[in-house]
Amino acid sequence: MKHRPGSPEQDDLLRPRLIDLIDRRHELVKLAALIDWDVFERKWAGFFPSHKGRPATELRLVAGLLYLQHDYRLSDEAVVARWVENPYYQHFTGKTFFQHRPPIDPSSLTR
């Protein structure tokens, strides 16, 4: 089953949005705004099929993690570990709220 875009996350009284926590002048925030993320959705949709079970991983998350891994020369495990600690990485990959758990298993980046 193809990744289904979720509905926009509503505000949460106890969780501030990432965009309210980070510096909008940071290089990853600027880069995220410049990238046409829909291109990945159109071009990569066939590479991430999910015919059974849970829906496929969000393409922006995968594309963002692969970019961060390449740019910062990180292993699969390291990029996912840093993602958990870094609000800029999370914003870059399209998350609205800070998350404390890894979004995917690191081995998913190489499969």
Short mmCIF file of the C-alpha atoms (twelve columns), coordinates in Angstrom:
data_MODEL
# 
_entry.id   MODEL 
# 
loop_
_atom_site.group_PDB 
_atom_site.id 
_atom_site.type_symbol 
_atom_site.label_atom_id 
_atom_site.label_alt_id 
_atom_site.label_comp_id 
_atom_site.label_asym_id 
_atom_site.label_seq_id 
_atom_site.Cartn_x 
_atom_site.Cartn_y 
_atom_site.Cartn_z 
_atom_site.pdbx_PDB_model_num 
ATOM 1   C CA . MET A 1   0.000  0.000  0.000  1 
ATOM 2   C CA . LYS A 2   1.317  3.400  -0.954 1 
ATOM 3   C CA . HIS A 3   2.162  5.988  1.682  1 
ATOM 4   C CA . ARG A 4   -0.928 8.024  2.448  1 
ATOM 5   C CA . PRO A 5   -0.390 11.666 3.273  1 
ATOM 6   C CA . GLY A 6   -1.698 12.304 6.744  1 
ATOM 7   C CA . SER A 7   -3.982 15.066 7.748  1 
ATOM 8   C CA . PRO A 8   -2.263 18.179 9.059  1 
ATOM 9   C CA . GLU A 9   -1.373 17.687 12.679 1 
ATOM 10  C CA . GLN A 10  -3.427 19.835 14.962 1 
ATOM 11  C CA . ASP A 11  -1.901 21.959 17.675 1 
ATOM 12  C CA . ASP A 12  -1.159 20.308 20.970 1 
ATOM 13  C CA . LEU A 13  -1.243 22.384 24.128 1 
ATOM 14  C CA . LEU A 14  1.656  20.454 25.654 1 
ATOM 15  C CA . ARG A 15  3.850  20.087 22.565 1 
ATOM 16  C CA . PRO A 16  5.188  23.135 20.752 1 
ATOM 17  C CA . ARG A 17  5.686  22.891 17.002 1 
ATOM 18  C CA . LEU A 18  9.245  22.377 15.797 1 
ATOM 19  C CA . ILE A 19  9.108  25.569 13.743 1 
ATOM 20  C CA . ASP A 20  8.509  27.487 16.985 1 
ATOM 21  C CA . LEU A 21  11.584 25.927 18.628 1 
ATOM 22  C CA . ILE A 22  14.173 26.282 15.896 1 
ATOM 23  C CA . ASP A 23  16.000 29.173 14.265 1 
ATOM 24  C CA . ARG A 24  14.389 29.790 10.882 1 
ATOM 25  C CA . ARG A 25  17.733 31.083 9.585  1 
ATOM 26  C CA . HIS A 26  19.377 27.664 10.006 1 
ATOM 27  C CA . GLU A 27  20.689 26.139 6.767  1 
ATOM 28  C CA . LEU A 28  18.467 23.041 6.969  1 
ATOM 29  C CA . VAL A 29  15.342 25.132 7.523  1 
ATOM 30  C CA . LYS A 30  16.161 27.237 4.473  1 
ATOM 31  C CA . LEU A 31  17.010 24.178 2.383  1 
ATOM 32  C CA . ALA A 32  13.792 22.397 3.373  1 
ATOM 33  C CA . ALA A 33  11.807 25.383 2.124  1 
ATOM 34  C CA . LEU A 34  13.634 25.371 -1.234 1 
ATOM 35  C CA . ILE A 35  13.198 21.676 -2.036 1 
ATOM 36  C CA . ASP A 36  10.158 20.598 -4.038 1 
ATOM 37  C CA . TRP A 37  9.332  17.539 -1.928 1 
ATOM 38  C CA . ASP A 38  6.488  16.551 -4.286 1 
ATOM 39  C CA . VAL A 39  9.100  15.556 -6.878 1 
ATOM 40  C CA . PHE A 40  10.208 12.706 -4.612 1 
ATOM 41  C CA . GLU A 41  6.593  11.667 -4.157 1 
ATOM 42  C CA . ARG A 42  6.080  11.483 -7.922 1 
ATOM 43  C CA . LYS A 43  9.427  9.943  -8.900 1 
ATOM 44  C CA . TRP A 44  10.021 7.522  -6.015 1 
ATOM 45  C CA . ALA A 45  6.511  6.235  -5.294 1 
ATOM 46  C CA . GLY A 46  7.128  2.985  -7.186 1 
ATOM 47  C CA . PHE A 47  10.331 2.230  -5.284 1 
ATOM 48  C CA . PHE A 48  8.641  2.054  -1.879 1 
ATOM 49  C CA . PRO A 49  5.712  -0.313 -2.321 1 
ATOM 50  C CA . SER A 50  3.891  -1.810 0.618  1 
ATOM 51  C CA . HIS A 51  1.466  -4.465 -0.533 1 
ATOM 52  C CA . LYS A 52  0.724  -5.942 2.882  1 
ATOM 53  C CA . GLY A 53  0.741  -4.680 6.418  1 
ATOM 54  C CA . ARG A 54  1.547  -1.133 7.383  1 
ATOM 55  C CA . PRO A 55  1.725  1.722  4.859  1 
ATOM 56  C CA . ALA A 56  5.046  2.588  3.261  1 
ATOM 57  C CA . THR A 57  7.451  4.994  4.948  1 
ATOM 58  C CA . GLU A 58  6.933  8.668  4.120  1 
ATOM 59  C CA . LEU A 59  9.009  9.553  1.082  1 
ATOM 60  C CA . ARG A 60  10.066 12.924 2.486  1 
ATOM 61  C CA . LEU A 61  11.444 11.169 5.547  1 
ATOM 62  C CA . VAL A 62  13.453 8.731  3.421  1 
ATOM 63  C CA . ALA A 63  14.705 11.431 1.038  1 
ATOM 64  C CA . GLY A 64  15.607 13.722 3.928  1 
ATOM 65  C CA . LEU A 65  17.456 11.021 5.839  1 
ATOM 66  C CA . LEU A 66  19.386 9.984  2.738  1 
ATOM 67  C CA . TYR A 67  20.383 13.605 2.122  1 
ATOM 68  C CA . LEU A 68  21.477 14.114 5.742  1 
ATOM 69  C CA . GLN A 69  23.373 10.830 5.670  1 
ATOM 70  C CA . HIS A 70  25.240 11.865 2.541  1 
ATOM 71  C CA . ASP A 71  25.864 15.485 3.518  1 
ATOM 72  C CA . TYR A 72  27.149 14.729 7.009  1 
ATOM 73  C CA . ARG A 73  28.803 11.398 6.036  1 
ATOM 74  C CA . LEU A 74  26.869 9.326  8.547  1 
ATOM 75  C CA . SER A 75  26.089 5.638  8.723  1 
ATOM 76  C CA . ASP A 76  22.488 4.408  8.701  1 
ATOM 77  C CA . GLU A 77  22.560 3.995  12.470 1 
ATOM 78  C CA . ALA A 78  24.198 7.377  13.083 1 
ATOM 79  C CA . VAL A 79  21.779 9.399  10.951 1 
ATOM 80  C CA . VAL A 80  18.762 7.832  12.681 1 
ATOM 81  C CA . ALA A 81  20.340 8.348  16.132 1 
ATOM 82  C CA . ARG A 82  21.082 11.997 15.363 1 
ATOM 83  C CA . TRP A 83  17.573 12.452 13.970 1 
ATOM 84  C CA . VAL A 84  16.160 11.576 17.405 1 
ATOM 85  C CA . GLU A 85  18.320 14.272 19.052 1 
ATOM 86  C CA . ASN A 86  18.198 17.020 16.434 1 
ATOM 87  C CA . PRO A 87  15.090 19.174 15.883 1 
ATOM 88  C CA . TYR A 88  16.575 20.551 12.652 1 
ATOM 89  C CA . TYR A 89  16.851 17.030 11.211 1 
ATOM 90  C CA . GLN A 90  13.257 16.346 12.225 1 
ATOM 91  C CA . HIS A 91  11.994 19.577 10.675 1 
ATOM 92  C CA . PHE A 92  13.972 18.902 7.503  1 
ATOM 93  C CA . THR A 93  12.286 15.505 7.130  1 
ATOM 94  C CA . GLY A 94  8.822  17.002 7.481  1 
ATOM 95  C CA . LYS A 95  7.903  16.402 11.094 1 
ATOM 96  C CA . THR A 96  5.692  18.909 12.900 1 
ATOM 97  C CA . PHE A 97  6.416  18.008 16.524 1 
ATOM 98  C CA . PHE A 98  9.628  16.822 18.177 1 
ATOM 99  C CA . GLN A 99  9.750  13.035 18.429 1 
ATOM 100 C CA . HIS A 100 11.715 11.011 20.956 1 
ATOM 101 C CA . ARG A 101 11.754 7.707  19.084 1 
ATOM 102 C CA . PRO A 102 13.439 6.751  15.811 1 
ATOM 103 C CA . PRO A 103 11.113 7.126  12.824 1 
ATOM 104 C CA . ILE A 104 12.395 3.948  11.149 1 
ATOM 105 C CA . ASP A 105 14.791 1.116  11.721 1 
ATOM 106 C CA . PRO A 106 18.226 2.129  10.351 1 
ATOM 107 C CA . SER A 107 18.321 -0.967 8.147  1 
ATOM 108 C CA . SER A 108 15.334 0.430  6.214  1 
ATOM 109 C CA . LEU A 109 17.655 2.941  4.521  1 
ATOM 110 C CA . THR A 110 19.611 0.211  2.761  1 
ATOM 111 C CA . ARG A 111 16.758 -2.144 1.826  1 
# 
